[in-house]
Amino acid sequence: MEAIEKRVVIVLADISGYTQFMVENQMSAVHGQQFITFLIETLIREIDIPLRLQEIEGDALFLYAEDPGSEKEWRDVLEQIPAMLSRFFNAFYEAIVLGMEATPCKCAICRNGKNLALKIVVHSGSAVFNQVGGFNKVSGPDVILAHRLLKNSVPDREYLLMSEAAYSSIGHKIDGPLLRGIEMYEGFGSINTVVRFNGDIKEHHLNSLYKLPRTSLVMRAQSYTIGAIAGLFPALVRHLRSPIIGSGWFSRLRFAVMLVLLAPMMTMMYMISAPRRLLAQRVGPNRMPIEKAELT
């Protein structure tokens, strides 16, 4: 197929903040790989037309929306993107809050879940589309610039950053306080940006979690536990193949055998302790007292 050029909106969703804790021990390494996979899959479930997933780049998602071919359809595409960006942030924080509050694990990753962050970079421009193996492959200077924008001078880890071009396209639908800035990149010069900080979104989701009825809260905790245990074994395999911390094969195999043997007991313990943990924490400084009840 001949390469064609189209207008695009490029979206990069980047998760950060966990790598520094993964080197504490093997359990932290496995849980780090497990939890980043859980978060990435959470974001992927929120992808919907007009956004398409180009690829997973380590801890980031590379998404794009393309011009359907007419001005009216392109305007419709641009109208939908801000709501989808909000969905990504909401899904991420809901997952983080549930993971932080429900897990009884004391490893470094689970202790420091609050430090996990999501930043989203959006740039609007054009891209060249090529067919590679039956899939669209997008490339070009604007794709490069979008990736450069991930490395910026924003003094925070959780934010939505738009290039001036992206802000001109979708900014009228973005809520919240906005801060203008300028970034410098070799080959591109100065790039005007607009940043929206996330403020207390995480605390909002924490309070929303505890407003759920008791039965719903228990079900959310148990569902999270089932997903966490299911993701444990793929993470263990990745750790055995490519350990993040320095450990020999004997140490890795001994750890793997121990984890496999403990998995049934861990599943039962987590299925009970995760809901109890959430129910016990429903009363806090910013939450209304809720009558305690026994789990059935």
C-alpha positions as CSV (number, residue, x, y, z in Angstrom):
1,M,0.0,0.0,0.0
2,E,1.3,3.4,-0.9
3,A,2.2,5.7,2.0
4,I,-0.3,8.5,2.6
5,E,-0.2,11.5,4.8
6,K,-3.1,12.4,7.1
7,R,-3.9,14.8,9.9
8,V,-3.6,13.1,13.3
9,V,-3.9,13.7,17.0
10,I,-1.1,11.8,18.8
11,V,-1.7,10.7,22.5
12,L,1.1,9.2,24.7
13,A,0.1,7.9,28.1
14,D,3.1,7.3,30.2
15,I,3.1,5.5,33.6
16,S,6.0,6.3,36.0
17,G,7.1,6.1,39.6
18,Y,7.5,2.4,40.3
19,T,10.9,1.4,38.9
20,Q,12.9,2.8,41.9
21,F,11.0,0.5,44.3
22,M,11.3,-2.7,42.2
23,V,15.0,-3.2,43.1
24,E,14.3,-3.8,46.8
25,N,13.8,-7.6,46.5
26,Q,12.4,-10.3,44.2
27,M,8.8,-9.9,45.5
28,S,8.9,-6.2,44.7
29,A,10.3,-6.9,41.2
30,V,7.5,-9.4,40.5
31,H,4.8,-7.1,42.0
32,G,6.2,-4.2,40.0
33,Q,5.9,-6.1,36.7
34,Q,2.5,-7.4,37.7
35,F,1.1,-4.0,38.7
36,I,2.4,-2.1,35.7
37,T,0.8,-4.8,33.5
38,F,-2.5,-4.3,35.4
39,L,-2.4,-0.5,34.9
40,I,-1.5,-0.8,31.2
41,E,-4.4,-3.2,30.7
42,T,-6.7,-0.9,32.6
43,L,-5.8,1.9,30.2
44,I,-6.2,-0.3,27.1
45,R,-9.7,-1.2,28.1
46,E,-10.6,2.5,27.9
47,I,-9.4,2.8,24.3
48,D,-12.2,3.4,21.9
49,I,-12.8,4.9,18.5
50,P,-11.6,7.4,17.3
51,L,-8.4,6.6,19.2
52,R,-6.4,3.6,18.1
53,L,-3.5,1.8,19.8
54,Q,-0.3,2.0,17.7
55,E,1.8,0.1,20.2
56,I,2.9,-0.4,23.8
57,E,6.2,1.3,24.3
58,G,7.5,-0.1,27.6
59,D,5.4,1.7,30.3
60,A,3.6,4.0,27.8
61,L,0.8,3.7,25.3
62,F,1.2,5.2,21.8
63,L,-2.3,6.2,20.5
64,Y,-3.5,8.2,17.6
65,A,-6.7,9.5,16.0
66,E,-6.7,10.1,12.2
67,D,-8.6,12.4,9.9
68,P,-11.5,10.4,8.5
69,G,-11.5,12.5,5.3
70,S,-14.0,15.3,5.7
71,E,-13.9,18.5,7.8
72,K,-17.1,17.5,9.6
73,E,-15.9,14.1,10.6
74,W,-12.5,15.5,11.7
75,R,-14.3,18.0,13.9
76,D,-16.3,15.1,15.4
77,V,-13.1,13.3,16.1
78,L,-11.6,16.3,17.9
79,E,-14.8,16.7,20.0
80,Q,-14.5,13.2,21.3
81,I,-10.8,13.1,22.4
82,P,-11.0,15.3,25.6
83,A,-13.6,13.0,27.1
84,M,-11.4,10.0,26.3
85,L,-8.4,11.6,28.0
86,S,-10.5,12.1,31.1
87,R,-11.5,8.4,31.0
88,F,-7.8,7.4,30.9
89,F,-7.0,9.5,34.0
90,N,-10.1,8.3,35.8
91,A,-9.5,4.6,35.1
92,F,-5.8,4.9,36.1
93,Y,-6.6,6.6,39.5
94,E,-9.4,4.2,40.2
95,A,-7.0,1.3,39.7
96,I,-4.3,3.0,41.8
97,V,-6.7,3.7,44.6
98,L,-8.1,0.2,44.7
99,G,-4.6,-1.3,44.6
100,M,-3.3,1.0,47.3
101,E,-6.2,0.4,49.6
102,A,-7.0,-3.3,49.1
103,T,-3.6,-5.0,49.1
104,P,-2.3,-6.4,52.4
105,C,1.2,-6.9,50.8
106,K,4.0,-5.0,52.5
107,C,6.5,-5.1,49.6
108,A,8.1,-1.8,48.3
109,I,5.7,-1.5,45.3
110,C,2.6,-2.0,47.4
111,R,3.8,0.4,50.2
112,N,4.6,3.1,47.7
113,G,1.6,2.8,45.3
114,K,0.7,6.4,45.9
115,N,3.9,7.4,44.1
116,L,2.7,5.9,40.8
117,A,1.8,8.6,38.3
118,L,0.3,9.0,34.9
119,K,1.2,11.8,32.4
120,I,-0.5,12.2,29.1
121,V,1.1,14.1,26.2
122,V,-1.1,15.3,23.2
123,H,0.1,16.7,20.0
124,S,-1.7,17.5,16.8
125,G,-0.2,17.5,13.3
126,S,0.3,15.1,10.5
127,A,1.7,11.6,10.0
128,V,2.7,9.3,7.2
129,F,0.7,6.0,7.2
130,N,2.3,2.8,5.9
131,Q,0.9,-0.7,5.9
132,V,3.3,-3.0,7.8
133,G,2.1,-6.6,8.3
134,G,-1.5,-5.5,7.7
135,F,-1.3,-2.8,10.4
136,N,-1.1,1.0,10.0
137,K,2.3,2.3,11.0
138,V,2.4,6.1,11.6
139,S,5.6,8.1,11.4
140,G,6.9,11.6,10.7
141,P,8.2,14.7,12.4
142,D,5.1,15.3,14.5
143,V,5.3,11.7,15.8
144,I,8.9,12.4,16.9
145,L,7.9,15.7,18.5
146,A,5.1,14.1,20.5
147,H,7.6,11.6,22.0
148,R,10.1,14.4,22.7
149,L,7.4,16.2,24.7
150,L,7.5,13.3,27.2
151,K,10.8,14.8,28.3
152,N,9.8,18.3,29.5
153,S,10.4,20.8,32.3
154,V,7.0,20.4,33.9
155,P,7.6,20.4,37.7
156,D,5.2,17.5,38.4
157,R,4.6,13.9,37.5
158,E,0.9,13.9,37.0
159,Y,-0.5,16.1,34.3
160,L,-2.0,16.5,30.8
161,L,0.4,18.3,28.5
162,M,-0.8,19.6,25.1
163,S,1.3,21.2,22.4
164,E,-0.1,24.6,21.2
165,A,-1.3,22.7,18.1
166,A,-3.2,20.2,20.2
167,Y,-4.6,22.9,22.5
168,S,-5.9,24.7,19.4
169,S,-7.7,21.6,18.4
170,I,-9.1,20.2,21.6
171,G,-8.4,22.7,24.4
172,H,-11.8,24.2,24.5
173,K,-13.1,21.0,25.9
174,I,-10.4,20.6,28.6
175,D,-11.5,21.5,32.2
176,G,-9.3,22.7,35.0
177,P,-6.6,25.4,35.5
178,L,-4.2,25.6,32.7
179,L,-0.5,26.7,32.7
180,R,1.3,27.9,29.5
181,G,4.9,27.0,29.0
182,I,7.7,26.7,26.4
183,E,9.9,23.6,25.7
184,M,13.0,23.6,23.6
185,Y,14.0,20.6,21.5
186,E,16.9,20.2,19.0
187,G,15.6,20.3,15.5
188,F,12.2,21.7,16.5
189,G,13.2,24.9,18.4
190,S,10.7,26.3,20.9
191,I,7.4,24.5,21.4
192,N,4.5,26.3,23.2
193,T,2.7,24.0,25.6
194,V,-0.4,24.1,27.8
195,V,-0.5,22.0,30.9
196,R,-3.4,20.9,33.1
197,F,-2.4,19.5,36.5
198,N,-4.5,16.8,38.0
199,G,-4.8,18.3,41.5
200,D,-6.9,16.2,43.9
201,I,-8.3,13.7,41.3
202,K,-6.8,10.8,43.2
203,E,-8.4,11.9,46.5
204,H,-11.7,12.2,44.6
205,H,-11.5,8.6,43.5
206,L,-10.5,7.5,47.0
207,N,-13.6,9.1,48.4
208,S,-15.8,7.7,45.6
209,L,-14.5,4.2,46.4
210,Y,-15.6,4.5,50.0
211,K,-19.0,5.8,49.0
212,L,-19.8,2.5,47.4
213,P,-22.3,0.2,49.2
214,R,-20.6,-2.4,51.3
215,T,-21.5,-5.3,49.0
216,S,-20.1,-3.4,46.0
217,L,-16.9,-2.6,47.9
218,V,-16.4,-6.2,48.8
219,M,-17.0,-7.3,45.2
220,R,-14.5,-4.7,43.9
221,A,-11.9,-6.0,46.4
222,Q,-12.4,-9.6,45.5
223,S,-12.4,-8.8,41.7
224,Y,-9.1,-6.9,42.2
225,T,-7.6,-9.9,44.1
226,I,-8.6,-12.4,41.4
227,G,-7.0,-10.2,38.7
228,A,-3.9,-9.7,40.9
229,I,-3.3,-13.4,41.4
230,A,-4.0,-14.2,37.8
231,G,-1.3,-11.6,36.8
232,L,1.2,-13.0,39.3
233,F,2.4,-15.9,37.2
234,P,3.1,-14.0,33.9
235,A,5.0,-11.5,36.0
236,L,7.0,-14.3,37.7
237,V,7.9,-15.7,34.3
238,R,9.1,-12.3,33.1
239,H,11.2,-12.0,36.3
240,L,12.8,-15.4,35.7
241,R,13.7,-14.5,32.2
242,S,14.9,-10.9,32.8
243,P,15.4,-10.2,36.5
244,I,15.4,-6.5,37.4
245,I,17.5,-7.1,40.5
246,G,20.8,-9.0,40.5
247,S,19.9,-12.6,41.4
248,G,21.3,-15.9,40.1
249,W,19.3,-18.7,38.6
250,F,19.2,-20.7,41.8
251,S,17.9,-17.8,43.8
252,R,15.2,-17.1,41.1
253,L,14.1,-20.7,40.9
254,R,13.9,-21.0,44.7
255,F,11.8,-17.9,44.8
256,A,9.6,-19.1,42.0
257,V,9.0,-22.5,43.8
258,M,8.1,-20.7,47.0
259,L,5.7,-18.4,45.3
260,V,3.9,-21.2,43.4
261,L,3.6,-23.2,46.6
262,L,2.2,-20.2,48.5
263,A,-0.2,-19.1,45.7
264,P,-3.3,-21.0,46.9
265,M,-2.9,-19.8,50.5
266,M,-2.2,-16.3,49.3
267,T,-5.3,-16.3,47.1
268,M,-7.5,-17.4,50.1
269,M,-5.9,-14.9,52.4
270,Y,-6.2,-12.0,49.9
271,M,-9.9,-12.9,49.1
272,I,-10.7,-12.4,52.8
273,S,-8.2,-9.7,53.9
274,A,-8.6,-7.3,50.9
275,P,-12.4,-6.7,51.5
276,R,-11.8,-6.5,55.3
277,R,-9.1,-4.0,54.7
278,L,-11.3,-1.8,52.6
279,L,-14.2,-2.0,55.1
280,A,-11.9,-1.2,58.0
281,Q,-10.7,1.9,56.2
282,R,-14.1,3.3,55.2
283,V,-13.9,5.7,58.2
284,G,-11.3,8.4,57.7
285,P,-10.7,12.1,58.2
286,N,-12.7,13.0,55.1
287,R,-15.3,10.2,55.2
288,M,-18.6,9.8,57.0
289,P,-18.7,7.1,59.7
290,I,-20.2,3.9,58.2
291,E,-21.6,1.2,60.2
292,K,-19.3,-1.8,60.4
293,A,-20.7,-5.2,59.3
294,E,-19.3,-8.7,59.3
295,L,-18.2,-10.2,56.0
296,T,-20.1,-13.2,54.9
